[in-house]
Amino acid sequence: MDARFALIRAHDDSIRRYQRLLNTQLTDLEREYIESRISEERSSMQSVREAQGEISFLPANGGA
């Protein structure tokens, strides 16, 4: 498996996990933290894709 593909998949898996957490009962602070983590994961994933020369943009909901 290509190392960059593995990185993209890891970021995508993290985003999906965080999105599932958003569907649970959370405090405002927890929700803010998770939303910031999703943003960071998306940014990291986009950086990996751009480094590959495969610029693609995720939908606002992460494709979920």
Buried (B, 14 or more C-beta within 10 A) or exposed (E): EEEEEEBBEBBBEBBBEBBEBEEEEEEEEEBEBBEEBBEBBBEBBBEBBEEBEEEEEEEEEBEE
